[in-house]
């Protein structure tokens, strides 16, 4: 049992103290903490890091089947494994969804149907007829987003002339221009540069009649205008962009394109630089990596070319070769998982000198990014630092991972104190300089928040910007609070004003990177407590009260991805371990640990812990692109419950959070 392990130190507050009334069973909490600790330590890699799987919807396997057929190099065994993955996820109504328990979604359904047809499944099979009927009810091919239409165009299933033009010349625009590629979010930039190359070549594959998608057009494909609809009002940004797209299409028909060759060369150079050494693929994320593979083939790179071979190997690194269910991950999460696990283990009682924490901290310190990547175009900060989400992604460190890594490193006693201090101060300065003009923090870039860009024709993937958000802002404040950062500094005061301004009318906060309002509200309350705010202020207690209003009858909390499309669904959903943990920590941050909501939440966690120390959680509680793409972090069901139990016990002892080895003086 965990309690007999010499390497595990349970919290001293695990047993009741004289004079303190505990509602939850403290010996049970102590046992749960030890089991959860052991569960995490069993999964630590030999070099010290953790990396849980990221689970997503069926679209990744669907897109990959399409790519294999576009390439003309179909691995039949791999295709069969992909189609089985797709078939296992078909819903009773015939469609496919993009999150656990969600309704059929048009993009996922069209892609799945097309992948199955390409793989040889007859359109007359019962499950294919059901899929087709569902897709037509949802509006058919005309209703899918621009990126899905572009993939269909590659296979001759959507007219290129109705796709928004992605002019490759955009890469030549200077940073002083009203628009340039660094005005877009990093993930949009990484997807669109290879797509601009593809848009130039339009490398279309012809399909035999039995594999085409004519039946998914409700009104047929002949004599149909598939142009994007215009706004009813004449003078809008959307209409302006659409008229601009018409002009670009006219120019595209003119043979003389004076800057096209230069633009193609620059786009190729830009892309090659970012798939080279230091990166495990373009932006190390599935859509950009797949687009890069297509673009390299369109440019004429042979399979034997080292760049194409590396891009292919990096892409295959996302495969999960489970014999029961082949899967593709959107990216890998080692830095994020390792940082959260260090925090959960240290706050739950592992000593700062523990070998597992020492090894994990050393691994993280070696992952610091030391080159000035894309972020430097909008941020003049002179010294590179920060951490990326993945193993190697030097062009795209982000503020979320950097804040979490620094919160983790502060809890581990460094062997090389001077070296760690230099690293810590360097990364802290980098993080601070990403505060945007509205007082908040975004993920990858500074001030990429110009809302008019959301009206661009190819921006319907809901991710053209890198908006500031309450969860990242509050996490940065949480870090500042733990290291004795000046609470009266202008950056802190500006961030608090931002959080006040972004609070919803019901007291909650929107969660950009986790589902959803439970995530955002927890992180804001935790950040405000850390930075020393009076947690009895009315506006803060409204956040606590909102969390309490969402508690389920079983004592847990849950919320689904549906809230990104329908805010009236906020706080509603089947209880999950991660969201229950967030809610408990949010309420605890406001004091009064004897509140019935806290005690019921603790009992929910204690009663649902599994024998191996983890919790079961099939639901998705992570956010990629709101309304478009979601992901389930397998580690969330394992580390956040441990952190919630530790937070409760530490607060009960009056200890707050463990002291930091790094502080701002």
C-alpha positions as semicolon CSV with decimal commas, in nm:
position;residue;x (nm);y (nm);z (nm)
1;X;0,000;0,000;0,000
2;X;0,102;0,360;-0,053
3;X;0,120;0,425;0,320
4;X;0,404;0,173;0,350
5;X;0,618;0,321;0,075
6;X;0,934;0,484;0,214
7;X;0,950;0,727;-0,079
8;X;0,605;0,876;-0,037
9;X;0,544;1,145;0,225
10;X;0,176;1,196;0,301
11;X;0,075;1,540;0,415
12;X;0,110;1,603;0,789
13;X;-0,245;1,733;0,795
14;X;-0,386;1,402;0,681
15;X;-0,488;1,313;1,037
16;X;-0,728;1,523;1,243
17;X;-0,573;1,767;1,486
18;X;-0,707;1,834;1,833
19;X;-0,961;2,112;1,828
20;X;-1,023;2,099;1,452
21;X;-1,351;1,958;1,328
22;X;-1,314;1,766;1,004
23;X;-1,620;1,670;0,804
24;X;-1,439;1,459;0,547
25;X;-1,269;1,140;0,663
26;X;-0,905;1,242;0,701
27;X;-0,759;0,895;0,701
28;X;-0,943;0,830;0,378
29;X;-0,800;1,153;0,233
30;X;-0,451;1,046;0,338
31;X;-0,494;0,708;0,173
32;X;-0,634;0,864;-0,145
33;X;-0,342;1,105;-0,165
34;X;-0,086;0,827;-0,128
35;X;-0,256;0,610;-0,389
36;X;-0,273;0,902;-0,632
37;X;0,094;0,980;-0,571
38;X;0,197;0,623;-0,640
39;X;-0,013;0,617;-0,954
40;X;0,169;0,919;-1,095
41;X;0,513;0,798;-0,995
42;X;0,456;0,464;-1,167
43;X;0,405;0,648;-1,494
44;X;0,714;0,869;-1,478
45;X;0,952;0,807;-1,767
46;X;1,314;0,707;-1,690
47;X;1,445;1,054;-1,781
48;X;1,202;1,217;-1,537
49;X;0,913;1,342;-1,750
50;X;0,551;1,240;-1,794
51;X;0,345;1,235;-2,111
52;X;-0,018;1,130;-2,103
53;X;-0,217;1,058;-2,415
54;X;-0,433;1,324;-2,580
55;X;-0,761;1,180;-2,706
56;X;-0,958;1,354;-2,980
57;X;-1,242;1,292;-3,225
58;X;-1,239;1,080;-3,540
59;X;-1,141;1,361;-3,778
60;X;-0,767;1,296;-3,750
61;X;-0,799;0,940;-3,874
62;X;-1,044;1,055;-4,141
63;X;-0,806;1,322;-4,269
64;X;-0,520;1,075;-4,272
65;X;-0,711;0,830;-4,492
66;X;-0,787;1,117;-4,730
67;X;-0,419;1,211;-4,734
68;X;-0,310;0,855;-4,816
69;X;-0,545;0,848;-5,115
70;X;-0,440;1,194;-5,228
71;X;-0,077;1,078;-5,211
72;X;-0,157;0,755;-5,393
73;X;0,042;0,550;-5,141
74;X;-0,221;0,368;-4,939
75;X;-0,102;0,140;-4,660
76;X;-0,395;-0,104;-4,656
77;X;-0,333;-0,226;-4,301
78;X;-0,306;0,126;-4,164
79;X;-0,613;0,233;-4,360
80;X;-0,812;-0,055;-4,214
81;X;-0,708;0,041;-3,862
82;X;-0,812;0,401;-3,928
83;X;-1,152;0,298;-4,064
84;X;-1,215;0,073;-3,766
85;X;-1,137;0,370;-3,541
86;X;-1,391;0,574;-3,738
87;X;-1,660;0,305;-3,737
88;X;-1,628;0,252;-3,362
89;X;-1,720;0,618;-3,311
90;X;-2,027;0,638;-3,533
91;X;-2,330;0,762;-3,337
92;X;-2,672;0,595;-3,334
93;X;-2,809;0,871;-3,560
94;X;-2,547;0,790;-3,822
95;X;-2,314;1,085;-3,769
96;X;-1,993;1,158;-3,582
97;X;-1,932;1,412;-3,305
98;X;-1,634;1,619;-3,194
99;X;-1,662;1,558;-2,819
100;X;-1,783;1,283;-2,586
101;X;-2,161;1,289;-2,559
102;X;-2,195;1,564;-2,817
103;X;-2,430;1,573;-3,117
104;X;-2,339;1,484;-3,473
105;X;-2,119;1,751;-3,630
106;X;-2,110;1,822;-4,002
107;X;-1,732;1,840;-4,057
108;X;-1,658;1,523;-3,862
109;X;-1,944;1,339;-4,032
110;X;-1,852;1,437;-4,390
111;X;-1,486;1,350;-4,329
112;X;-1,572;1,012;-4,176
113;X;-1,811;0,923;-4,459
114;X;-1,555;1,024;-4,722
115;X;-1,277;0,827;-4,553
116;X;-1,496;0,517;-4,546
117;X;-1,586;0,557;-4,914
118;X;-1,223;0,602;-5,008
119;X;-1,140;0,286;-4,813
120;X;-1,387;0,089;-5,022
121;X;-1,704;0,083;-4,814
122;X;-2,008;0,089;-5,039
123;X;-2,248;0,382;-5,010
124;X;-2,529;0,122;-5,005
125;X;-2,422;-0,033;-4,673
126;X;-2,676;0,037;-4,395
127;X;-2,436;0,240;-4,178
128;X;-2,331;0,444;-4,480
129;X;-2,694;0,519;-4,568
130;X;-2,752;0,630;-4,210
131;X;-2,443;0,850;-4,225
132;X;-2,552;1,005;-4,555
133;X;-2,901;1,081;-4,425
134;X;-2,754;1,247;-4,117
135;X;-2,512;1,457;-4,323
136;X;-2,793;1,577;-4,550
137;X;-3,001;1,671;-4,245
138;X;-2,705;1,882;-4,129
139;X;-2,681;2,059;-4,466
140;X;-2,434;1,846;-4,655
141;X;-2,098;1,945;-4,800
142;X;-2,191;2,314;-4,846
143;X;-2,209;2,349;-4,467
144;X;-1,857;2,231;-4,381
145;X;-1,589;2,486;-4,297
146;X;-1,326;2,623;-4,531
147;X;-1,046;2,389;-4,425
148;X;-1,268;2,083;-4,476
149;X;-1,369;2,213;-4,821
150;X;-1,004;2,260;-4,911
151;X;-0,928;1,897;-4,829
152;X;-1,228;1,796;-5,041
153;X;-1,101;2,017;-5,323
154;X;-0,771;1,827;-5,319
155;X;-0,974;1,519;-5,409
156;X;-1,187;1,696;-5,670
157;X;-1,496;1,698;-5,448
158;X;-1,538;2,074;-5,409
159;X;-1,474;2,345;-5,669
160;X;-1,155;2,540;-5,603
161;X;-1,320;2,854;-5,742
162;X;-1,555;2,867;-5,445
163;X;-1,281;2,841;-5,185
164;X;-1,145;3,159;-5,027
165;X;-0,815;3,249;-5,188
166;X;-0,512;3,214;-4,963
167;X;-0,259;3,426;-5,151
168;X;0,096;3,311;-5,096
169;X;0,208;3,672;-5,142
170;X;0,080;3,746;-4,791
171;X;0,406;3,610;-4,655
172;X;0,587;3,905;-4,814
173;X;0,384;4,170;-4,633
174;X;0,596;4,368;-4,383
175;X;0,510;4,383;-4,015
176;X;0,418;4,753;-4,044
177;X;0,138;4,669;-4,290
178;X;-0,226;4,666;-4,169
179;X;-0,221;4,288;-4,224
180;X;0,066;4,041;-4,222
181;X;0,101;3,678;-4,118
182;X;0,207;3,771;-3,765
183;X;-0,129;3,940;-3,710
184;X;-0,273;3,588;-3,702
185;X;-0,246;3,332;-3,425
186;X;0,055;3,105;-3,437
187;X;-0,155;2,797;-3,515
188;X;-0,340;2,973;-3,799
189;X;-0,009;3,096;-3,939
190;X;0,137;2,745;-3,931
191;X;-0,168;2,602;-4,106
192;X;-0,208;2,879;-4,363
193;X;0,147;2,911;-4,495
194;X;0,152;2,554;-4,633
195;X;-0,209;2,598;-4,743
196;X;-0,106;2,906;-4,941
197;X;0,148;2,689;-5,124
198;X;-0,122;2,429;-5,185
199;X;-0,360;2,700;-5,302
200;X;-0,107;2,798;-5,570
201;X;-0,051;2,449;-5,709
202;X;-0,403;2,311;-5,650
203;X;-0,273;1,952;-5,675
204;X;-0,607;1,779;-5,737
205;X;-0,648;1,401;-5,756
206;X;-0,919;1,251;-5,974
207;X;-1,140;0,987;-5,819
208;X;-1,347;0,713;-5,982
209;X;-1,720;0,770;-5,974
210;X;-1,793;0,526;-5,691
211;X;-1,569;0,720;-5,453
212;X;-1,707;1,067;-5,519
213;X;-1,942;1,263;-5,293
214;X;-2,217;1,387;-5,525
215;X;-2,477;1,238;-5,290
216;X;-2,371;1,472;-5,006
217;X;-2,486;1,784;-5,192
218;X;-2,853;1,840;-5,100
219;X;-2,928;2,032;-5,421
220;X;-2,675;1,860;-5,643
221;X;-2,345;1,987;-5,774
222;X;-2,462;2,134;-6,105
223;X;-2,561;2,500;-6,147
224;X;-2,507;2,569;-5,780
225;X;-2,333;2,877;-5,638
226;X;-2,121;2,770;-5,341
227;X;-1,981;3,114;-5,264
228;X;-1,977;3,225;-4,900
229;X;-2,288;3,429;-4,813
230;X;-2,255;3,804;-4,767
231;X;-2,394;4,011;-4,481
232;X;-2,723;4,189;-4,545
233;X;-2,566;4,523;-4,453
234;X;-2,344;4,656;-4,729
235;X;-2,057;4,799;-4,531
236;X;-1,919;4,528;-4,306
237;X;-1,573;4,378;-4,263
238;X;-1,701;4,044;-4,391
239;X;-1,836;4,196;-4,712
240;X;-1,516;4,393;-4,759
241;X;-1,309;4,076;-4,730
242;X;-1,539;3,885;-4,963
243;X;-1,511;4,158;-5,226
244;X;-1,136;4,144;-5,179
245;X;-1,149;3,768;-5,233
246;X;-1,336;3,822;-5,560
247;X;-1,062;4,063;-5,668
248;X;-0,791;3,812;-5,578
249;X;-0,965;3,546;-5,786
250;X;-0,971;3,780;-6,084
251;X;-0,603;3,859;-6,042
252;X;-0,527;3,489;-6,009
253;X;-0,651;3,436;-6,365
254;X;-0,396;3,685;-6,497
255;X;-0,079;3,499;-6,607
256;X;0,154;3,777;-6,493
257;X;0,217;3,747;-6,120
258;X;0,533;3,946;-6,049
259;X;0,575;3,842;-5,685
260;X;0,449;3,484;-5,701
261;X;0,784;3,309;-5,742
262;X;0,944;3,516;-5,466
263;X;0,648;3,449;-5,237
264;X;0,660;3,076;-5,302
265;X;1,030;3,069;-5,226
266;X;0,980;3,263;-4,903
267;X;0,686;3,043;-4,797
268;X;0,894;2,733;-4,865
269;X;1,189;2,877;-4,672
270;X;0,962;2,976;-4,381
271;X;0,807;2,632;-4,365
272;X;1,135;2,442;-4,401
273;X;1,293;2,645;-4,123
274;X;1,013;2,550;-3,885
275;X;1,015;2,178;-3,960
276;X;1,390;2,153;-3,918
277;X;1,606;2,095;-3,613
278;X;1,448;2,199;-3,286
279;X;1,092;2,116;-3,392
280;X;0,912;1,784;-3,415
281;X;0,719;1,902;-3,720
282;X;0,564;2,233;-3,824
283;X;0,432;2,386;-3,499
284;X;0,430;2,021;-3,378
285;X;0,053;2,009;-3,420
286;X;-0,144;1,775;-3,648
287;X;-0,315;2,015;-3,894
288;X;0,000;2,215;-3,969
289;X;0,210;1,898;-3,995
290;X;-0,033;1,734;-4,239
291;X;-0,059;2,052;-4,446
292;X;0,322;2,069;-4,457
293;X;0,342;1,715;-4,591
294;X;0,097;1,799;-4,869
295;X;0,280;2,124;-4,947
296;X;0,618;1,949;-4,968
297;X;0,478;1,698;-5,215
298;X;0,318;1,981;-5,414
299;X;0,656;2,154;-5,429
300;X;0,803;1,839;-5,581
301;X;1,009;1,705;-5,292
302;X;1,085;1,334;-5,344
303;X;1,022;1,084;-5,067
304;X;1,397;1,045;-5,029
305;X;1,452;1,411;-4,942
306;X;1,565;1,450;-4,577
307;X;1,312;1,726;-4,505
308;X;1,019;1,520;-4,630
309;X;1,147;1,210;-4,452
310;X;1,173;1,406;-4,126
311;X;0,826;1,556;-4,170
312;X;0,682;1,209;-4,229
313;X;0,861;1,063;-3,926
314;X;0,750;1,351;-3,704
315;X;0,391;1,306;-3,819
316;X;0,398;0,932;-3,750
317;X;0,522;1,016;-3,400
318;X;0,162;1,117;-3,327
319;X;0,035;0,763;-3,389
320;X;-0,083;0,547;-3,099
321;X;-0,041;0,190;-3,216
322;X;-0,297;0,035;-2,985
323;X;-0,386;-0,303;-3,142
324;X;-0,744;-0,262;-3,019
325;X;-0,792;0,095;-3,139
326;X;-0,538;0,277;-3,355
327;X;-0,541;0,650;-3,273
328;X;-0,370;0,970;-3,382
329;X;-0,291;1,242;-3,129
330;X;-0,312;1,609;-3,227
331;X;0,022;1,675;-3,056
332;X;0,213;1,556;-2,750
333;X;0,197;1,715;-2,404
334;X;0,512;1,623;-2,204
335;X;0,601;1,970;-2,071
336;X;0,246;2,044;-1,960
337;X;0,195;1,705;-1,798
338;X;0,531;1,709;-1,624
339;X;0,479;2,055;-1,477
340;X;0,132;1,977;-1,338
341;X;0,249;1,645;-1,196
342;X;0,539;1,811;-1,014
343;X;0,298;2,061;-0,859
344;X;0,048;1,793;-0,758
345;X;0,316;1,570;-0,605
346;X;0,500;1,851;-0,425
347;X;0,184;2,009;-0,288
348;X;0,063;1,669;-0,172
349;X;0,371;1,611;0,040
350;X;0,661;1,480;-0,165
351;X;0,969;1,664;-0,034
352;X;1,148;1,913;-0,255
353;X;1,455;1,686;-0,253
354;X;1,264;1,378;-0,370
355;X;1,454;1,209;-0,657
356;X;1,146;1,197;-0,880
357;X;1,089;1,569;-0,845
358;X;1,458;1,645;-0,891
359;X;1,470;1,441;-1,210
360;X;1,149;1,595;-1,345
361;X;1,269;1,949;-1,270
362;X;1,600;1,882;-1,444
363;X;1,415;1,751;-1,749
364;X;1,197;2,064;-1,759
365;X;1,491;2,301;-1,716
366;X;1,656;2,142;-2,020
367;X;1,345;2,214;-2,227
368;X;1,368;2,592;-2,192
369;X;1,346;2,755;-2,536
370;X;1,643;2,979;-2,604
371;X;1,575;3,111;-2,955
372;X;1,361;3,406;-3,058
373;X;1,078;3,239;-3,244
374;X;0,769;3,378;-3,412
375;X;0,667;3,557;-3,093
376;X;0,952;3,807;-3,140
377;X;0,771;3,970;-3,435
378;X;0,516;4,123;-3,196
379;X;0,721;4,131;-2,878
380;X;1,055;4,318;-2,869
381;X;1,169;4,147;-2,547
382;X;1,539;4,084;-2,614
383;X;1,607;3,756;-2,434
384;X;1,448;3,429;-2,541
385;X;1,299;3,196;-2,284
386;X;0,977;3,011;-2,212
387;X;0,852;2,657;-2,261
388;X;0,651;2,492;-2,535
389;X;0,382;2,232;-2,480
390;X;0,560;1,955;-2,668
391;X;0,901;1,786;-2,665
392;X;1,062;2,011;-2,926
393;X;0,887;2,320;-3,062
394;X;1,139;2,602;-3,042
395;X;0,948;2,853;-3,252
396;X;0,637;2,838;-3,036
397;X;0,684;2,855;-2,658
398;X;0,370;2,972;-2,481
399;X;0,276;3,161;-2,168
400;X;0,049;2,888;-2,028
401;X;0,323;2,626;-2,017
402;X;0,580;2,880;-1,901
403;X;0,369;2,986;-1,603
404;X;0,298;2,625;-1,510
405;X;0,664;2,523;-1,543
406;X;0,778;2,811;-1,322
407;X;0,517;2,719;-1,061
408;X;0,656;2,365;-1,070
409;X;1,024;2,458;-1,054
410;X;0,967;2,683;-0,754
411;X;0,871;2,375;-0,551
412;X;1,184;2,167;-0,620
413;X;1,505;2,221;-0,427
414;X;1,765;2,288;-0,696
415;X;2,105;2,127;-0,691
416;X;2,244;2,413;-0,899
417;X;2,073;2,702;-0,722
418;X;2,252;2,977;-0,914
419;X;2,175;2,823;-1,252
420;X;1,810;2,774;-1,159
421;X;1,785;3,131;-1,033
422;X;1,914;3,265;-1,363
423;X;1,673;3,045;-1,556
424;X;1,383;3,143;-1,334
425;X;1,442;3,517;-1,356
426;X;1,499;3,499;-1,732
427;X;1,174;3,309;-1,790
428;X;0,982;3,532;-1,549
429;X;1,089;3,843;-1,743
430;X;0,984;3,673;-2,066
431;X;0,641;3,589;-1,922
432;X;0,588;3,939;-1,789
433;X;0,657;4,094;-2,128
434;X;0,369;3,907;-2,288
435;X;0,104;4,108;-2,107
436;X;-0,120;4,255;-2,376
437;X;-0,254;4,606;-2,399
438;X;-0,588;4,509;-2,242
439;X;-0,412;4,379;-1,929
440;X;-0,451;4,009;-2,007
441;X;-0,225;3,733;-2,130
442;X;-0,271;3,531;-2,447
443;X;-0,106;3,200;-2,525
444;X;0,159;3,238;-2,797
445;X;0,177;3,600;-2,905
446;X;0,138;3,952;-2,777
447;X;-0,155;4,166;-2,891
448;X;-0,277;3,936;-3,169
449;X;-0,628;4,048;-3,080
450;X;-0,754;4,255;-3,375
451;X;-1,115;4,142;-3,399
452;X;-1,169;4,256;-3,758
453;X;-0,952;3,967;-3,877
454;X;-1,221;3,722;-3,766
455;X;-1,417;3,826;-4,076
456;X;-1,155;3,691;-4,316
457;X;-1,311;3,426;-4,544
458;X;-1,074;3,151;-4,430
459;X;-1,120;3,233;-4,058
460;X;-1,423;3,011;-3,997
461;X;-1,213;2,766;-3,794
462;X;-1,266;3,009;-3,502
463;X;-0,895;3,044;-3,431
464;X;-0,756;3,327;-3,642
465;X;-0,667;3,528;-3,328
466;X;-0,475;3,454;-3,009
467;X;-0,708;3,627;-2,764
468;X;-0,624;3,722;-2,410
469;X;-0,818;3,509;-2,167
470;X;-0,903;3,500;-1,801
471;X;-0,752;3,158;-1,733
472;X;-0,405;3,247;-1,862
473;X;-0,413;3,587;-1,694
474;X;-0,510;3,439;-1,360
475;X;-0,249;3,163;-1,388
476;X;0,017;3,429;-1,437
477;X;-0,112;3,612;-1,129
478;X;-0,101;3,283;-0,938
479;X;0,266;3,247;-1,028
480;X;0,337;3,607;-0,928
481;X;0,168;3,556;-0,593
482;X;0,376;3,252;-0,503
483;X;0,709;3,423;-0,571
484;X;0,639;3,746;-0,381
485;X;0,601;3,960;-0,692
486;X;0,506;4,320;-0,611
487;X;0,129;4,310;-0,573
488;X;0,105;4,682;-0,643
489;X;0,298;4,662;-0,967
490;X;0,115;4,819;-1,261
491;X;0,107;4,485;-1,444
492;X;-0,071;4,316;-1,154
493;X;-0,324;4,595;-1,114
494;X;-0,391;4,595;-1,487
495;X;-0,443;4,219;-1,484
496;X;-0,691;4,240;-1,197
497;X;-0,885;4,509;-1,382
498;X;-0,891;4,275;-1,681
499;X;-1,036;3,994;-1,466
500;X;-1,302;4,226;-1,327
501;X;-1,392;4,334;-1,680
502;X;-1,417;3,979;-1,813
503;X;-1,636;3,839;-1,534
504;X;-1,974;3,719;-1,660
505;X;-2,297;3,861;-1,520
506;X;-2,360;3,544;-1,317
507;X;-2,016;3,564;-1,152
508;X;-1,834;3,306;-1,365
509;X;-1,538;3,340;-1,601
510;X;-1,501;3,193;-1,949
511;X;-1,236;2,922;-1,986
512;X;-1,043;2,940;-2,314
513;X;-0,812;2,641;-2,266
514;X;-1,026;2,415;-2,048
515;X;-1,396;2,327;-2,040
516;X;-1,519;2,585;-1,968
517;X;-1,667;2,823;-1,712
518;X;-1,575;2,583;-1,429
519;X;-1,217;2,588;-1,555
520;X;-1,205;2,965;-1,597
521;X;-1,371;3,042;-1,264
522;X;-1,148;2,803;-1,069
523;X;-0,832;2,948;-1,216
524;X;-0,937;3,308;-1,153
525;X;-1,026;3,242;-0,789
526;X;-0,701;3,052;-0,734
527;X;-0,500;3,328;-0,896
528;X;-0,670;3,603;-0,698
529;X;-0,603;3,424;-0,370
530;X;-0,236;3,373;-0,459
531;X;-0,182;3,738;-0,547
532;X;-0,328;3,845;-0,211
533;X;-0,674;3,973;-0,302
534;X;-0,933;4,002;-0,025
535;X;-1,138;3,694;-0,108
536;X;-1,445;3,828;0,075
537;X;-1,507;4,095;-0,189
538;X;-1,853;4,068;-0,342
539;X;-1,732;4,025;-0,700
540;X;-1,506;3,739;-0,595
541;X;-1,770;3,565;-0,384
542;X;-2,004;3,580;-0,682
543;X;-1,758;3,351;-0,860
544;X;-1,761;3,109;-0,567
545;X;-2,140;3,121;-0,549
546;X;-2,166;3,041;-0,919
547;X;-1,946;2,734;-0,873
548;X;-2,160;2,619;-0,583
549;X;-2,476;2,666;-0,788
550;X;-2,349;2,413;-1,042
551;X;-2,280;2,124;-0,805
552;X;-2,449;1,801;-0,908
553;X;-2,657;1,584;-0,678
554;X;-2,371;1,331;-0,655
555;X;-2,143;1,600;-0,511
556;X;-1,935;1,644;-0,825
557;X;-1,923;1,903;-1,101
558;X;-1,940;1,865;-1,477
559;X;-1,967;2,080;-1,786
560;X;-1,964;1,988;-2,153
561;X;-1,808;2,139;-2,463
562;X;-2,161;2,243;-2,566
563;X;-2,115;2,556;-2,356
564;X;-1,889;2,707;-2,624
565;X;-2,188;2,715;-2,860
566;X;-2,460;2,761;-2,598
567;X;-2,359;2,956;-2,286
568;X;-2,693;2,870;-2,124
569;X;-2,553;2,518;-2,080
570;X;-2,269;2,645;-1,861
571;X;-2,197;2,446;-1,549
572;X;-2,420;2,158;-1,659
573;X;-2,296;1,809;-1,725
574;X;-2,218;1,469;-1,583
575;X;-1,968;1,491;-1,299
576;X;-1,602;1,448;-1,389
577;X;-1,298;1,410;-1,166
578;X;-1,105;1,700;-1,320
579;X;-1,391;1,952;-1,317
580;X;-1,488;1,850;-0,964
581;X;-1,128;1,911;-0,860
582;X;-1,126;2,255;-1,020
583;X;-1,450;2,352;-0,849
584;X;-1,328;2,235;-0,507
585;X;-1,007;2,434;-0,542
586;X;-1,199;2,741;-0,657
587;X;-1,432;2,734;-0,358
588;X;-1,148;2,657;-0,117
589;X;-0,963;2,963;-0,246
590;X;-1,238;3,178;-0,093
591;X;-1,198;3,026;0,255
592;X;-1,449;2,838;0,474
593;X;-1,347;2,483;0,403
594;X;-1,639;2,346;0,601
595;X;-1,888;2,455;0,339
596;X;-2,111;2,164;0,243
597;X;-2,018;2,202;-0,122
598;X;-1,652;2,139;-0,043
599;X;-1,725;1,840;0,175
600;X;-1,962;1,684;-0,077
601;X;-1,708;1,742;-0,351
602;X;-1,436;1,573;-0,148
603;X;-1,661;1,276;-0,082
604;X;-1,728;1,249;-0,455
605;X;-1,355;1,229;-0,528
606;X;-1,290;0,984;-0,248
607;X;-1,577;0,756;-0,349
608;X;-1,486;0,747;-0,719
609;X;-1,111;0,688;-0,693
610;X;-1,012;0,362;-0,858
611;X;-0,794;0,091;-0,711
612;X;-0,488;0,207;-0,907
613;X;-0,512;0,558;-0,758
614;X;-0,660;0,725;-1,066
615;X;-1,012;0,836;-1,156
616;X;-1,223;0,734;-1,454
617;X;-1,309;1,015;-1,695
618;X;-1,430;0,948;-2,051
619;X;-1,545;1,307;-2,096
620;X;-1,342;1,576;-2,271
621;X;-1,243;1,865;-2,045
622;X;-0,969;2,025;-2,258
623;X;-1,017;2,288;-2,527
624;X;-0,830;2,327;-2,853
625;X;-1,035;2,562;-3,069
626;X;-1,372;2,649;-2,907
627;X;-1,661;2,517;-3,113
628;X;-1,428;2,330;-3,348
629;X;-1,179;2,103;-3,173
630;X;-1,153;1,955;-2,824
631;X;-0,913;1,716;-2,655
632;X;-0,912;1,491;-2,355
633;X;-0,596;1,506;-2,143
634;X;-0,557;1,163;-1,992
635;X;-0,348;1,308;-1,709
636;X;-0,625;1,543;-1,593
637;X;-0,815;1,259;-1,427
638;X;-0,500;1,169;-1,236
639;X;-0,319;1,486;-1,132
640;X;-0,593;1,740;-1,067
641;X;-0,781;1,527;-0,810
642;X;-0,453;1,482;-0,623
643;X;-0,393;1,857;-0,636
644;X;-0,747;1,927;-0,511
645;X;-0,709;1,693;-0,212
646;X;-0,369;1,845;-0,133
647;X;-0,505;2,199;-0,162
648;X;-0,784;2,122;0,083
649;X;-0,547;1,964;0,336
650;X;-0,291;2,244;0,308
651;X;-0,555;2,512;0,351
652;X;-0,698;2,323;0,647
653;X;-0,358;2,329;0,810
654;X;-0,331;2,699;0,740
655;X;-0,020;2,635;0,532
656;X;-0,147;2,781;0,207
657;X;0,092;2,653;-0,058
658;X;0,445;2,515;-0,005
659;X;0,712;2,786;0,000
660;X;0,898;2,875;-0,317
661;X;1,271;2,835;-0,363
662;X;1,259;3,129;-0,602
663;X;1,118;3,467;-0,504
664;X;1,109;3,821;-0,632
665;X;1,260;4,045;-0,368
